[in-house]
């Protein structure tokens, strides 16, 4: 009788753990979602646009806070919420610097989700960001970084490449 109860308890506990694990997002899917929304923000700022950036920033915060594995630091959610509250492009770019710094630091010590992310540095803004294209699209200077007046130094310099699976290059 004791053995039967113990077996039943073990089976129920195992089923509970499997169900619980299936219900919570994995750290990979959390990071993939965070980066997806982050890239939307980066792209909007590079176009000098604030369109949908607030919703994307809120989505980053929601994904991080909703991740039961706590794989992504809560600081990233805090920074995303600050970004979502920005009322103008200058404020958004300032808040984006903090969020970018934290995500870059996180990727340096954790595996990137499937895909390639480039870390790019702007010497004028003295800040880095992530993007998915080798073609530099500067979120700190926006469209003016592509003009002849500002020159190549404002476009940005690719500093690192985070990819999964790794290609064995740079």
N, C-alpha and C positions, 0 to 999 in steps of 0.2 A: 504494500500500500504506500509506504514512504517512497519507494523507488518510483512508482507510478506518478505520484504527486510531483516528485523532483523532475522527472522527464517532462511532464506536462508544463511545469513552470519554466523549464529550460526552453522548450519549444515556443511557448508564448513570449518569453523574453527575447529570444532570437528573432521572432517575427516582428516584434515591436521595434527592435533595433533596425531591422531591414527597412521597415516602413518609415521610420524616422529618418534614416539616411537617405531614402529616396525622396522624401518630402523637402529636405533642405538642399539648396543649391550647392554645387561643389565650388571649391575655391577657384577652379578654372573658369566655370561659367560666370561666377561673380566678377572676376577680373575681366573677362571678355566683355561683359555687359558694361562695366565701368569704363573700359577703354572705348567701346562703341560710342557711348554718350560723350565722353571726353573729346573724341575726334570730331563729333558734331559741333562742339563748342569751339574747338580749334579752327575748324573750317569757317564757321560763322565770323569769328574775330578776324581771320585772314582776309575776309571779304568786307571788313568794316561794318558788319551786320550784328545786330543783337537779336535777330529773328530766331525764335525758339531756343536761344541759349539758356534762358532761365529754366525752361522745362527740362532741358538736357542736364543742367546742373542739379536740379531737384531729383532727377532720375538717378544720378550718380549717388547722391546722398541716400536715397531710398534703397537702392541695391545694397550699398555697404551696410546700412543699419539693419536691413532684413536678412543678411547673411548670418545664419546661425553658427557657421564655422568660424566666424570672426577672422577670416583669412586676410582681409584688407583692413588696415588700421582705421579706426574711427576718426582720426584726424582728417582723413581724406573726405569723409562725409561732412565734417565741420567746414572744411575749406570749400566744398561744393555748395553748401548752404550759403556761405558768405558770398560766393560768386553769383548765386541765384538772386541775391538781394541787390546786386549792383544796378544802379539807375542810369548809368551812362557808359559809353565805350571805354573811357579812361579807367573808371572804377572796375569794370569787368576785366580789363587787361591786368590791372594790379592784382586782383583776386586770382586770376588765372595763373600768375607766376607762382603763387604758393601751391596751388593744386598741381601744377606741372612739376614743381620741385619734388613734391611728395611722391607722385606717381613714378617719376624717373628713379628716385631712390629705391622705391619698392621693386621696380623691374630689374634694378642692378643686382638684387639678391634673391629674386624669385623668377621662376620660369614664365616667360611670356605665353599667353594663350596662342592658339594657332594663328599664324599670320606674321607679318613683319612690321615693326615699329621703329622709326628712325628718331633718334634724339638729335635735335637741331638747336644750335646756339646762335643768338643774335648779339653781336658785340655792341650794338647801339643800346638795346634795351638791357643788356647784361643779364640775359635770362635764356633758359632753354625751354623746349617743349617737345612733345611727341607728335609724330604724324605718320601716316601710312604710305606716303609717297616719297620718292627720292627728290621730286621737284619741290623745292622749298616754298612754303606758303606761310609767311610770317604773321602770327596772330598778334604780335605786339606792335607792329607798324602797319599792318594791313596792306591795303592796295598801294600805299605810298612807297613800300619797300620795293615795288616792281618798277618804279619810275627811274629814268636816267638821272634825275636830280639827286636821288639818294644813293645811287650806285650799288655795286655788287656787295659791299660790306654789310648792307642792311638786309640783304636777302636771308642770310643765315648760313651757318656752316654745319654740315652733318658731323656730329661728334661720335655717335655710337649707333649700333643696329641691334635690336633685340628681336629675335625671331624663333619660331617654333614650327617645324623642326629646324634646328640650326643648319646653316649651309656650310659652315666652316670658314666663312669669309667674314672680314671686318667687323 
